[in-house]
Amino acid sequence: MELGQPLSISATIQYLPKHRVGEGLGLRLSANRLTQLLSPLLVGGIAELVSMKGIFYLVGFILCVGSGKLRGLPDGDEE
């Protein structure tokens, strides 16, 4: 089990009104299953177009951009 699953369930329950929690959890689960279906198809299609070397560089680029965005986030100590 991954760490994100219990956290997203907890956040869904916490932030939705009591009468909409079931809908929110169902929507969250549907989105998770959709990404589990589409992600391999998308990555496979990209790999077919740009080769395995291209995927390596693409993932590296995504990691660099993501780490740069994280570095710009405030620590929460600033007021």
C-alpha beads as a LAMMPS data file, in Angstrom:
LAMMPS data file: protein, C-alpha beads

79 atoms
78 bonds

1 atom types
1 bond types

-500.0 500.0 xlo xhi
-500.0 500.0 ylo yhi
-500.0 500.0 zlo zhi

Masses

1 110.0

Atoms # bond

1 1 1 0.000 0.000 0.000
2 1 1 1.279 3.428 -0.798
3 1 1 1.401 6.392 1.519
4 1 1 -0.783 8.644 -0.663
5 1 1 -3.858 6.451 -0.435
6 1 1 -4.585 6.808 3.292
7 1 1 -3.702 10.502 3.126
8 1 1 -6.089 11.172 0.239
9 1 1 -8.868 9.219 1.952
10 1 1 -8.323 11.187 5.156
11 1 1 -8.299 14.512 3.311
12 1 1 -11.454 13.572 1.393
13 1 1 -13.296 12.718 4.585
14 1 1 -12.037 15.828 6.379
15 1 1 -12.820 18.438 3.711
16 1 1 -16.152 17.217 2.329
17 1 1 -19.496 17.777 4.021
18 1 1 -20.719 14.695 5.886
19 1 1 -23.507 14.026 3.374
20 1 1 -21.060 14.075 0.388
21 1 1 -18.218 11.890 1.726
22 1 1 -19.409 8.759 -0.098
23 1 1 -19.552 10.615 -3.401
24 1 1 -16.086 12.065 -2.838
25 1 1 -14.559 8.695 -2.012
26 1 1 -16.210 7.140 -5.064
27 1 1 -14.901 9.915 -7.307
28 1 1 -11.401 9.553 -5.826
29 1 1 -11.444 5.809 -6.452
30 1 1 -12.726 6.285 -10.018
31 1 1 -9.951 8.775 -10.762
32 1 1 -7.346 6.391 -9.321
33 1 1 -8.577 3.507 -11.462
34 1 1 -8.705 5.702 -14.573
35 1 1 -5.085 6.755 -14.118
36 1 1 -4.084 3.125 -13.518
37 1 1 -5.661 2.287 -16.873
38 1 1 -4.449 5.257 -18.907
39 1 1 -0.911 5.739 -17.544
40 1 1 0.587 2.544 -19.001
41 1 1 -1.090 3.239 -22.340
42 1 1 0.211 6.789 -22.421
43 1 1 3.756 5.882 -21.357
44 1 1 3.815 2.979 -23.810
45 1 1 2.696 5.231 -26.639
46 1 1 5.328 7.826 -25.803
47 1 1 8.009 5.122 -25.549
48 1 1 6.981 3.844 -28.972
49 1 1 7.438 7.326 -30.430
50 1 1 10.647 8.499 -28.743
51 1 1 12.368 5.223 -27.788
52 1 1 13.574 4.169 -24.367
53 1 1 16.350 6.769 -24.402
54 1 1 13.762 9.500 -24.953
55 1 1 11.697 8.257 -22.011
56 1 1 14.809 8.414 -19.814
57 1 1 15.380 12.059 -20.745
58 1 1 11.682 12.915 -20.394
59 1 1 11.481 11.467 -16.879
60 1 1 14.691 13.309 -15.965
61 1 1 13.201 16.563 -17.235
62 1 1 9.979 16.008 -15.263
63 1 1 11.976 15.298 -12.093
64 1 1 14.089 18.440 -12.565
65 1 1 11.041 20.638 -13.135
66 1 1 9.214 19.086 -10.184
67 1 1 12.151 19.514 -7.832
68 1 1 12.506 23.124 -8.929
69 1 1 8.875 23.800 -8.142
70 1 1 9.200 22.171 -4.721
71 1 1 12.191 24.314 -3.910
72 1 1 10.101 27.446 -4.459
73 1 1 7.416 26.470 -1.931
74 1 1 7.358 28.363 1.377
75 1 1 8.289 26.426 4.503
76 1 1 5.198 27.527 6.368
77 1 1 7.266 29.360 8.982
78 1 1 6.971 32.688 7.174
79 1 1 4.298 35.121 8.256

Bonds

1 1 1 2
2 1 2 3
3 1 3 4
4 1 4 5
5 1 5 6
6 1 6 7
7 1 7 8
8 1 8 9
9 1 9 10
10 1 10 11
11 1 11 12
12 1 12 13
13 1 13 14
14 1 14 15
15 1 15 16
16 1 16 17
17 1 17 18
18 1 18 19
19 1 19 20
20 1 20 21
21 1 21 22
22 1 22 23
23 1 23 24
24 1 24 25
25 1 25 26
26 1 26 27
27 1 27 28
28 1 28 29
29 1 29 30
30 1 30 31
31 1 31 32
32 1 32 33
33 1 33 34
34 1 34 35
35 1 35 36
36 1 36 37
37 1 37 38
38 1 38 39
39 1 39 40
40 1 40 41
41 1 41 42
42 1 42 43
43 1 43 44
44 1 44 45
45 1 45 46
46 1 46 47
47 1 47 48
48 1 48 49
49 1 49 50
50 1 50 51
51 1 51 52
52 1 52 53
53 1 53 54
54 1 54 55
55 1 55 56
56 1 56 57
57 1 57 58
58 1 58 59
59 1 59 60
60 1 60 61
61 1 61 62
62 1 62 63
63 1 63 64
64 1 64 65
65 1 65 66
66 1 66 67
67 1 67 68
68 1 68 69
69 1 69 70
70 1 70 71
71 1 71 72
72 1 72 73
73 1 73 74
74 1 74 75
75 1 75 76
76 1 76 77
77 1 77 78
78 1 78 79
